[in-house]
Amino acid sequence: MLAVERRKLILAKVHAEKKVIVSELSKEFEVSEETIRRDLDKLADEGHVIKSYGGAVINEIGSIDLPFNVRWKANSVGKQKIADLISREIKDGEHIFLDASTTAVFIAKNIKQKKQLTVITNSIENLLELSDVSGWDIISTGGLLKAGSMSLLGSRATESIKRYNADKVFLSCKGVDIVKGVTEGKEETGTIKQNMIEAAKKVYLTVDSSKFDKVAFATICPLSRIDVVVTDKRPDARWMETFKKLNIQCLYPKDLQDIM
């Protein structure tokens, strides 16, 4: 196995389990502990992990974006729950934005029974996922392909988004905090989401429970700019009270009982 392939697998493991142990990785990949330490050094230098005694833990608030295939595997059950909730929020004939988050791909998979939707997205994965749907208008923002993230970014993407007026936007983020608001790891990614928010009538923040009380590098918007928060489990009382004060609707899996 090539070192780069092994590091990708280690990164996926640390993202799923939050921490890894050198001795365990050495046995799993059948390489020396020194080789694993070099792998962790590389991942730490890239900002993905923080080295600890005997291993490493995930760097959850760093500005480094994880590769798409790693993010895709993280809390897939929670993302599917969010997509199930979102599916009833989208009506036939609407114009919607989907960002380049992995949650958006779960949403795209879940709404194919809808009719005559217009979807504007900066996600290559969303474009591929919806390429077999008939009767829809699928619009790419264009822009610069961001390696590893399967997203289109840059000035061409932002200018494209500004040309449209959508009914709803569904976006995720790297962290959401009561004081700091909605944040993202990279400014260029946050700018795309800011433009989508400005071009939509209703703003949905789709975040699993791990994103609460986290603050990332770049601010997208204050919490008050969000209309609906969709998550995989009921937020604690402090968050529910905040949503009430800000008139933000919060959807979580208990609502699925209504449609079963």
RAUR-V406193 format. One record per residue. N is the residue number from 1. RES is the residue in one letter. SS is DSSP state (a for helix, b for strand, c for the rest). PHI is phi in whole degrees, -180 to 180 (none if undefined). OMEGA is omega as a letter, one per 40 degrees, with the letter a starting at -180 (* if undefined). Layout:
# RAUR-V406193
N	RES	SS	PHI	OMEGA
N	RES	SS	PHI	OMEGA
This chain:
# RAUR-V406193
1	M	c	none	i
2	L	c	-69	a
3	A	a	-59	a
4	V	a	-65	i
5	E	a	-69	i
6	R	a	-64	i
7	R	a	-64	i
8	K	a	-63	i
9	L	a	-69	i
10	I	a	-63	i
11	L	a	-63	i
12	A	a	-62	a
13	K	a	-68	a
14	V	a	-69	i
15	H	a	-71	a
16	A	a	-77	a
17	E	a	-105	i
18	K	c	76	i
19	K	b	-155	i
20	V	b	-139	a
21	I	b	-115	a
22	V	a	-56	a
23	S	a	-63	i
24	E	a	-70	i
25	L	a	-65	i
26	S	a	-59	i
27	K	a	-70	a
28	E	a	-63	a
29	F	a	-99	i
30	E	c	56	i
31	V	c	-133	a
32	S	c	-71	i
33	E	a	-64	i
34	E	a	-63	i
35	T	a	-64	i
36	I	a	-63	i
37	R	a	-62	i
38	R	a	-66	i
39	D	a	-61	a
40	L	a	-68	i
41	D	a	-60	a
42	K	a	-64	i
43	L	a	-66	i
44	A	a	-69	i
45	D	a	-62	i
46	E	c	-83	i
47	G	c	89	a
48	H	c	-80	a
49	V	b	-133	i
50	I	b	-118	a
51	K	b	-68	i
52	S	b	-133	a
53	Y	c	-62	i
54	G	c	81	a
55	G	b	179	a
56	A	b	-159	i
57	V	b	-123	a
58	I	b	-70	i
59	N	c	-91	a
60	E	c	-78	a
61	I	c	-116	i
62	G	c	-72	a
63	S	c	-91	a
64	I	c	-85	i
65	D	c	-83	i
66	L	c	-73	i
67	P	c	-57	a
68	F	a	-57	a
69	N	a	-67	i
70	V	a	-79	a
71	R	a	-63	a
72	W	a	-58	a
73	K	a	-81	a
74	A	c	-75	i
75	N	c	49	a
76	S	a	-63	i
77	V	a	-64	i
78	G	a	-63	i
79	K	a	-66	i
80	Q	a	-68	i
81	K	a	-61	i
82	I	a	-63	i
83	A	a	-63	i
84	D	a	-62	i
85	L	a	-68	a
86	I	a	-64	a
87	S	a	-57	i
88	R	c	-89	i
89	E	c	-87	a
90	I	c	-101	a
91	K	c	-104	i
92	D	c	-54	i
93	G	c	84	a
94	E	c	-79	i
95	H	b	-107	a
96	I	b	-132	i
97	F	b	-100	i
98	L	b	-122	i
99	D	c	-79	a
100	A	c	-99	i
101	S	c	-78	i
102	T	a	-69	i
103	T	a	-61	i
104	A	a	-63	i
105	V	a	-69	i
106	F	a	-61	i
107	I	a	-64	a
108	A	a	-57	i
109	K	a	-64	a
110	N	a	-91	a
111	I	c	-116	a
112	K	c	-67	i
113	Q	c	-81	i
114	K	c	-70	a
115	K	c	-118	i
116	Q	c	55	i
117	L	c	-81	i
118	T	b	-114	a
119	V	b	-118	i
120	I	b	-108	a
121	T	b	-147	i
122	N	c	-108	a
123	S	b	-107	i
124	I	a	-64	a
125	E	a	-63	i
126	N	a	-64	i
127	L	a	-62	i
128	L	a	-68	a
129	E	a	-63	a
130	L	c	-97	a
131	S	c	-67	a
132	D	c	-100	a
133	V	c	-89	i
134	S	c	-98	i
135	G	c	85	i
136	W	c	-109	i
137	D	b	-107	i
138	I	b	-108	a
139	I	b	-116	i
140	S	b	-89	i
141	T	c	-71	a
142	G	c	70	i
143	G	c	123	a
144	L	b	-87	i
145	L	b	-71	i
146	K	b	-87	a
147	A	c	-57	i
148	G	c	86	a
149	S	c	-96	a
150	M	c	59	a
151	S	b	-123	i
152	L	b	-105	a
153	L	b	-130	i
154	G	c	95	a
155	S	a	-65	i
156	R	a	-63	i
157	A	a	-66	a
158	T	a	-66	i
159	E	a	-66	i
160	S	a	-63	a
161	I	a	-60	a
162	K	a	-64	a
163	R	c	-80	a
164	Y	c	-112	i
165	N	c	-129	a
166	A	b	-102	i
167	D	b	-73	a
168	K	b	-145	i
169	V	b	-124	i
170	F	b	-118	a
171	L	b	-137	i
172	S	c	-113	i
173	C	c	-159	i
174	K	c	-90	i
175	G	b	-160	i
176	V	b	-137	a
177	D	b	-134	a
178	I	c	-60	a
179	V	c	-89	a
180	K	c	-81	i
181	G	b	82	a
182	V	b	-95	a
183	T	b	-131	a
184	E	b	-134	a
185	G	c	-72	a
186	K	c	-122	a
187	E	a	-62	a
188	E	a	-65	i
189	T	a	-71	i
190	G	a	-63	i
191	T	a	-63	i
192	I	a	-59	a
193	K	a	-69	i
194	Q	a	-59	a
195	N	a	-67	i
196	M	a	-64	i
197	I	a	-61	a
198	E	a	-67	a
199	A	c	-96	a
200	A	b	-121	i
201	K	b	-75	a
202	K	b	-132	a
203	V	b	-112	i
204	Y	b	-108	i
205	L	b	-100	a
206	T	b	-107	a
207	V	c	-138	i
208	D	c	-78	a
209	S	a	-62	a
210	S	a	-70	a
211	K	a	-86	a
212	F	b	-72	a
213	D	c	62	i
214	K	c	-116	i
215	V	c	-125	i
216	A	c	-102	a
217	F	c	-66	a
218	A	b	-109	i
219	T	b	-79	i
220	I	b	-91	a
221	C	b	-167	i
222	P	c	-70	a
223	L	a	-59	a
224	S	a	-64	a
225	R	a	-81	a
226	I	c	-89	i
227	D	c	-93	a
228	V	b	-138	i
229	V	b	-106	i
230	V	b	-119	a
231	T	c	-140	a
232	D	c	-92	i
233	K	c	-153	a
234	R	c	-64	i
235	P	c	-64	a
236	D	c	-70	a
237	A	a	-60	a
238	R	a	-62	i
239	W	a	-70	a
240	M	a	-63	i
241	E	a	-68	i
242	T	a	-63	i
243	F	a	-59	a
244	K	a	-63	a
245	K	a	-64	a
246	L	c	-92	a
247	N	c	59	i
248	I	c	-101	i
249	Q	b	-76	i
250	C	b	-120	i
251	L	b	-110	i
252	Y	c	-146	a
253	P	a	-56	i
254	K	a	-56	a
255	D	a	-69	a
256	L	a	-65	i
257	Q	a	-59	a
258	D	a	-68	a
259	I	a	-115	i
260	M	c	-96	*
